[in-house]
Amino acid sequence: MRGSEDLVIDVGALLEKVEAAAPLDAVPAVAAALAEMVEARSATLLVADFSGRAVVRLTSAAPGVEGARNRGIEQAETLPLTGTVYERVLRTQQPDVQPEGDGARAIVPVTDRGDAIGLLELELPRSPSAHDIAEIGNAAHALAYVVIAARRHTDVFEWGQRSTPFALAAEIQRRLLPAAYTCEAGQFTLAGWLEPASSVGGDTFDYTLDRDSLQVSITDAVGHQVAAALLATLLVGSLRNGRRQGLDLTAQAGHANDALVAHAESGQFVTGQLVRLDLHTGTAEIVNAGHPWPLRLRDGRVSEIALDIEPPFGVVRGRTYTPQRLPLEPGDRIVFLTDGMEERNAASLDVAAALAESSDLHPREVVHALGAAVMHATGGDLRDDATMVCLDWYGGPPRGRRTEHGADPDRVSPPAVPG
């Protein structure tokens, strides 16, 4: 950041650093190279904690930080989000630049297709221009891909994102969820969230996108702990297997039902909904296997989508499920949820009212807000998993990404920066 010259960051050089580093060292190597390019005093990646309520600063071979968790030389310092600049940047996906001494501190989102991976924090030697912040935002976008690639090869990121240890059931359940909880595309934005009960209840959600369709599932296995997690594993595995064979919705549902009948113990079953949205026609169909009705926000009003109810998966041998039309119009917001959102000790939570109040939020923030609301209503004593998937449908032909800001979420729109 020499003088008043515009900053130009060589993303290619950053990626060369990735290739030259071991997977565990790729992220700090990029951060160090970026700091050198912008002459920053420091560059730190903060990753989003699995709770959705904190970010984590990962360090290695450094002096101990009070309150940090340790795993050999690895350290994880958990920073609560509530009321902080970190929360504001994550929620708005807009950078923050503040004067600091003779320089400035910049915090920019590290995001891929709407999935908020974390934040990049830089201590800069001078106040950056809007162009500088845009360039740093591009580097943060590249850093998102580095994190995604690096965490395939190491447990350090996974460990660092866990502010509380996972029980075995939670470990199994975690493996059933999609790698990214949010997906932004031209015609839609989708986000899912799971608030785990103290005794894991076997909830899952999943989605996949291909050239022709978006497919979504939300499921709730009967029971708790490892038994429920194993039952959910059987159901999700059979759904993915059928989907990847190219089966239609009827056949996928039948495939999953037959798998449970054949391999689960008597009396075990899973409720769920399977959705297929045709991206060319804008029409959607849904299989409802004994699951709570979805909610729809349309023109400011929330209503239930009344569906015929078929038996849960695993109850009736050889059952043929019939997809129903899912009424969908451009501008609709649909929320699929499990019964943990409506459990007895969450009776004070009006889900429909909470959904209406969140109409201006991005789907990623909608599911976080609903998750926080159910935790507040239960006093933190959630007795069954509470899971939700929020789908915003914009319509039109398949096209590039669309976001809450009307721009690519991974490209930073510079804020007003200090002069």
CORTAQUI-V658911 format. One record per pair of residues at least 24 apart in sequence whose ideal C-beta (glycine too) atoms are under 7 Angstrom apart, sorted by sequence separation. I is the first residue (numbers start at 1). J is the second residue. D is the distance in Angstrom with one decimal. If there is no record, write none. Layout:
i=I j=J d=D
i=I j=J d=D
This chain:
i=54 j=78 d=5.0
i=55 j=79 d=5.3
i=104 j=128 d=6.3
i=183 j=207 d=6.7
i=185 j=209 d=6.7
i=200 j=224 d=6.3
i=289 j=313 d=5.2
i=349 j=373 d=5.6
i=366 j=390 d=4.6
i=54 j=79 d=6.0
i=199 j=224 d=4.4
i=200 j=225 d=5.7
i=234 j=259 d=6.1
i=235 j=260 d=6.2
i=249 j=274 d=5.7
i=349 j=374 d=5.7
i=54 j=80 d=5.2
i=55 j=81 d=6.4
i=90 j=116 d=5.4
i=170 j=196 d=5.9
i=183 j=209 d=6.5
i=188 j=214 d=6.4
i=190 j=216 d=6.9
i=199 j=225 d=5.8
i=202 j=228 d=3.0
i=234 j=260 d=6.3
i=10 j=37 d=6.9
i=53 j=80 d=6.6
i=54 j=81 d=5.6
i=106 j=133 d=6.5
i=117 j=144 d=5.2
i=173 j=200 d=5.7
i=177 j=204 d=6.4
i=201 j=228 d=5.9
i=202 j=229 d=5.8
i=249 j=276 d=5.0
i=363 j=390 d=4.0
i=9 j=37 d=5.5
i=53 j=81 d=5.6
i=99 j=127 d=6.7
i=108 j=136 d=5.6
i=176 j=204 d=4.6
i=177 j=205 d=6.7
i=178 j=206 d=5.6
i=200 j=228 d=6.5
i=204 j=232 d=5.3
i=215 j=243 d=6.3
i=346 j=374 d=5.3
i=349 j=377 d=3.8
i=49 j=78 d=6.3
i=53 j=82 d=7.0
i=90 j=119 d=6.6
i=108 j=137 d=5.3
i=178 j=207 d=6.0
i=200 j=229 d=6.1
i=202 j=231 d=6.0
i=234 j=263 d=5.8
i=348 j=377 d=4.9
i=363 j=392 d=5.4
i=89 j=119 d=5.9
i=106 j=136 d=6.3
i=110 j=140 d=4.9
i=117 j=147 d=5.5
i=170 j=200 d=5.3
i=202 j=232 d=4.3
i=206 j=236 d=6.3
i=234 j=264 d=6.2
i=7 j=38 d=6.2
i=55 j=86 d=5.3
i=97 j=128 d=6.3
i=109 j=140 d=6.6
i=169 j=200 d=3.9
i=173 j=204 d=7.0
i=298 j=329 d=6.9
i=346 j=377 d=4.5
i=108 j=140 d=4.7
i=112 j=144 d=4.2
i=204 j=236 d=5.4
i=289 j=321 d=6.7
i=346 j=378 d=5.1
i=86 j=119 d=6.0
i=110 j=143 d=5.4
i=111 j=144 d=6.0
i=112 j=145 d=6.7
i=167 j=200 d=6.9
i=231 j=264 d=5.9
i=341 j=374 d=5.7
i=345 j=378 d=4.9
i=110 j=144 d=4.9
i=253 j=287 d=4.7
i=287 j=321 d=4.8
i=298 j=332 d=5.3
i=208 j=243 d=6.5
i=235 j=270 d=4.6
i=97 j=133 d=6.4
i=112 j=148 d=6.5
i=249 j=285 d=5.9
i=253 j=289 d=6.8
i=287 j=323 d=5.4
i=288 j=324 d=6.8
i=296 j=332 d=5.9
i=297 j=333 d=4.1
i=345 j=381 d=6.3
i=1 j=38 d=5.3
i=110 j=147 d=7.0
i=231 j=268 d=5.3
i=286 j=323 d=6.4
i=1 j=39 d=5.1
i=95 j=133 d=5.5
i=232 j=270 d=6.8
i=249 j=287 d=5.7
i=285 j=323 d=4.0
i=286 j=324 d=5.6
i=296 j=334 d=5.4
i=345 j=383 d=6.2
i=231 j=270 d=6.3
i=285 j=324 d=6.5
i=46 j=86 d=6.7
i=285 j=325 d=6.1
i=286 j=326 d=4.3
i=294 j=334 d=5.5
i=295 j=335 d=4.6
i=343 j=383 d=5.9
i=271 j=312 d=4.6
i=272 j=313 d=6.2
i=285 j=326 d=6.0
i=294 j=335 d=6.2
i=343 j=384 d=5.0
i=48 j=90 d=6.9
i=95 j=137 d=6.5
i=270 j=312 d=5.9
i=284 j=326 d=3.9
i=294 j=336 d=4.8
i=340 j=382 d=6.8
i=362 j=404 d=4.2
i=269 j=312 d=4.2
i=270 j=313 d=4.7
i=269 j=313 d=6.3
i=270 j=314 d=6.0
i=284 j=328 d=4.8
i=340 j=384 d=4.0
i=269 j=314 d=4.1
i=292 j=337 d=6.2
i=339 j=384 d=6.8
i=340 j=385 d=4.8
i=341 j=386 d=4.9
i=222 j=268 d=6.0
i=268 j=314 d=6.0
i=269 j=315 d=5.0
i=292 j=338 d=6.9
i=340 j=386 d=3.6
i=222 j=269 d=5.5
i=292 j=339 d=5.4
i=338 j=385 d=6.4
i=340 j=387 d=6.6
i=341 j=388 d=6.4
i=222 j=270 d=6.9
i=338 j=386 d=6.6
i=221 j=270 d=4.6
i=338 j=387 d=4.4
i=220 j=270 d=6.6
i=264 j=314 d=5.5
i=292 j=342 d=6.7
i=302 j=352 d=4.3
i=337 j=387 d=6.7
i=219 j=270 d=5.3
i=220 j=271 d=4.9
i=275 j=326 d=6.3
i=337 j=388 d=4.5
i=219 j=271 d=6.9
i=220 j=272 d=6.7
i=336 j=388 d=6.8
i=219 j=272 d=3.6
i=260 j=313 d=5.3
i=261 j=314 d=5.8
i=302 j=355 d=5.2
i=335 j=388 d=5.9
i=336 j=389 d=4.5
i=172 j=226 d=7.0
i=218 j=272 d=6.3
i=260 j=314 d=3.1
i=302 j=356 d=5.0
i=217 j=272 d=6.2
i=218 j=273 d=5.4
i=335 j=390 d=5.1
i=169 j=225 d=4.6
i=173 j=229 d=5.0
i=176 j=232 d=5.9
i=217 j=273 d=6.9
i=257 j=313 d=4.7
i=261 j=317 d=4.9
i=295 j=351 d=6.8
i=169 j=226 d=4.8
i=172 j=229 d=3.9
i=176 j=233 d=6.2
i=217 j=274 d=5.1
i=256 j=313 d=5.3
i=257 j=314 d=6.3
i=295 j=352 d=6.1
i=333 j=390 d=6.6
i=334 j=391 d=4.7
i=168 j=226 d=5.8
i=172 j=230 d=6.9
i=297 j=355 d=5.7
i=173 j=232 d=6.6
i=216 j=275 d=4.4
i=297 j=356 d=6.6
i=300 j=359 d=6.7
i=333 j=392 d=5.2
i=169 j=229 d=4.4
i=176 j=236 d=4.7
i=215 j=275 d=6.7
i=295 j=355 d=5.8
i=172 j=233 d=6.2
i=215 j=276 d=5.1
i=332 j=393 d=5.0
i=257 j=319 d=5.3
i=297 j=359 d=6.1
i=55 j=118 d=6.2
i=213 j=276 d=5.4
i=214 j=277 d=4.5
i=273 j=336 d=5.9
i=330 j=393 d=6.3
i=55 j=119 d=6.2
i=213 j=277 d=6.1
i=330 j=394 d=5.8
i=45 j=110 d=6.8
i=115 j=180 d=4.1
i=213 j=278 d=5.6
i=214 j=279 d=6.5
i=254 j=319 d=6.9
i=328 j=393 d=5.5
i=330 j=395 d=3.1
i=115 j=181 d=6.4
i=212 j=278 d=6.7
i=213 j=279 d=5.9
i=254 j=320 d=6.1
i=113 j=180 d=7.0
i=115 j=182 d=4.4
i=212 j=279 d=6.0
i=254 j=321 d=6.3
i=48 j=116 d=5.7
i=114 j=182 d=4.3
i=212 j=280 d=6.5
i=253 j=321 d=3.8
i=48 j=117 d=6.4
i=114 j=183 d=6.5
i=47 j=117 d=6.6
i=48 j=118 d=5.1
i=113 j=183 d=5.7
i=114 j=184 d=3.6
i=250 j=320 d=6.8
i=47 j=118 d=4.0
i=113 j=184 d=5.0
i=250 j=321 d=5.9
i=46 j=118 d=5.1
i=250 j=322 d=7.0
i=45 j=118 d=6.0
i=46 j=119 d=4.4
i=250 j=323 d=6.1
i=249 j=323 d=4.7
i=45 j=120 d=6.0
i=46 j=121 d=6.3
i=114 j=189 d=6.3
i=43 j=120 d=6.8
i=44 j=121 d=4.7
i=235 j=313 d=6.1
i=43 j=122 d=5.1
i=42 j=123 d=4.8
i=40 j=122 d=4.6
i=41 j=123 d=4.1
i=74 j=156 d=5.6
i=40 j=123 d=5.8
i=38 j=122 d=6.7
i=40 j=124 d=5.5
i=41 j=125 d=6.8
i=76 j=160 d=4.1
i=78 j=163 d=4.9
i=38 j=124 d=6.5
i=39 j=125 d=5.3
i=71 j=159 d=5.8
i=187 j=279 d=5.9
i=38 j=136 d=6.8
i=45 j=143 d=6.8
i=58 j=156 d=7.0
i=58 j=160 d=4.7
i=56 j=160 d=5.0
i=34 j=139 d=5.4
i=56 j=161 d=6.0
i=54 j=163 d=5.9
i=47 j=157 d=6.4
i=50 j=161 d=4.9
i=49 j=161 d=5.4
i=50 j=162 d=5.9
i=51 j=163 d=5.8
i=30 j=143 d=5.8
i=47 j=160 d=6.4
i=282 j=395 d=5.3
i=47 j=161 d=5.8
i=49 j=163 d=5.3
i=30 j=146 d=5.4
i=218 j=336 d=4.6
i=220 j=338 d=4.5
i=27 j=146 d=5.8
i=220 j=339 d=6.5
i=279 j=398 d=5.1
i=26 j=146 d=5.5
i=27 j=147 d=6.0
i=218 j=338 d=6.5
i=1 j=124 d=6.3
i=6 j=129 d=6.7
i=27 j=150 d=5.7
i=1 j=125 d=6.0
i=7 j=131 d=6.7
i=26 j=150 d=4.6
i=1 j=126 d=5.8
i=6 j=131 d=4.8
i=7 j=132 d=4.2
i=14 j=139 d=6.4
i=6 j=132 d=7.0
i=9 j=135 d=4.7
i=1 j=128 d=6.7
i=8 j=135 d=6.5
i=11 j=138 d=6.4
i=15 j=142 d=6.8
i=23 j=150 d=4.9
i=7 j=135 d=4.9
i=11 j=139 d=6.4
i=14 j=142 d=5.8
i=18 j=146 d=5.4
i=9 j=138 d=6.6
i=9 j=139 d=4.9
i=23 j=153 d=3.7
i=24 j=154 d=5.0
i=1 j=132 d=6.5
i=11 j=142 d=5.0
i=23 j=154 d=5.5
i=24 j=156 d=6.1
i=203 j=338 d=5.0
i=203 j=340 d=6.6
i=201 j=340 d=6.4
i=197 j=340 d=6.7
i=218 j=387 d=6.3
i=218 j=389 d=5.5
i=191 j=363 d=3.9
i=190 j=363 d=6.4
i=191 j=364 d=4.4
i=216 j=389 d=6.1
i=189 j=363 d=5.1
i=193 j=367 d=3.6
i=191 j=366 d=6.9
i=192 j=367 d=6.3
i=193 j=368 d=6.2
i=216 j=391 d=6.9
i=191 j=367 d=5.1
i=195 j=371 d=4.5
i=193 j=371 d=5.0
i=195 j=374 d=6.1
i=195 j=375 d=6.1
i=182 j=364 d=4.7
i=203 j=385 d=3.7
i=205 j=387 d=5.7
i=201 j=384 d=4.6
i=202 j=385 d=6.9
i=198 j=382 d=6.6
i=201 j=385 d=3.8
i=203 j=387 d=4.0
i=205 j=389 d=5.0
i=197 j=382 d=4.7
i=200 j=385 d=6.6
i=197 j=383 d=5.7
i=195 j=382 d=6.0
i=197 j=384 d=5.2
i=197 j=385 d=5.0
i=196 j=385 d=5.6
i=195 j=385 d=6.8
i=194 j=385 d=6.2
i=195 j=386 d=4.3
i=194 j=387 d=4.6
i=193 j=388 d=5.7
i=192 j=388 d=6.9
i=192 j=389 d=4.3
i=190 j=389 d=6.8
i=191 j=390 d=5.2
i=190 j=391 d=5.0
i=188 j=391 d=6.2
i=189 j=392 d=4.6
i=188 j=392 d=6.1
i=188 j=393 d=5.3
i=188 j=394 d=6.2
i=187 j=394 d=5.5
i=187 j=395 d=6.3
i=187 j=396 d=6.0
i=187 j=398 d=6.3
i=186 j=398 d=6.2
i=186 j=399 d=3.4
i=186 j=400 d=5.1
i=186 j=401 d=6.1
i=185 j=401 d=6.1
i=186 j=402 d=5.3
i=184 j=401 d=5.0
i=184 j=402 d=6.8
i=184 j=403 d=5.7
i=184 j=409 d=5.8
i=116 j=364 d=6.5
i=114 j=364 d=6.1
i=144 j=410 d=6.8
i=141 j=410 d=4.3
i=141 j=411 d=6.8
i=140 j=412 d=7.0
i=138 j=411 d=7.0
i=91 j=365 d=6.0
i=137 j=411 d=6.2
i=137 j=412 d=2.5
i=134 j=412 d=5.9
i=133 j=412 d=6.3
i=134 j=414 d=5.4
i=133 j=414 d=4.1
i=130 j=414 d=3.9
i=133 j=417 d=6.4
i=130 j=417 d=6.2
i=113 j=401 d=6.8
i=129 j=417 d=6.9
i=114 j=403 d=6.7
i=128 j=417 d=6.0
i=127 j=417 d=6.2
i=127 j=418 d=5.0
i=127 j=419 d=6.7
i=114 j=409 d=5.0
i=111 j=409 d=5.6
i=112 j=410 d=6.1
i=111 j=410 d=5.4
i=108 j=412 d=5.5
i=93 j=405 d=7.0
i=104 j=418 d=6.4
i=52 j=368 d=5.3
i=93 j=409 d=5.8
i=95 j=412 d=5.3
i=97 j=415 d=6.3
i=52 j=371 d=6.9
i=94 j=413 d=6.4
i=95 j=414 d=6.6
i=96 j=415 d=6.8
i=99 j=418 d=4.8
i=95 j=415 d=5.8
i=97 j=417 d=4.6
i=98 j=418 d=7.0
i=94 j=415 d=5.9
i=97 j=418 d=6.4
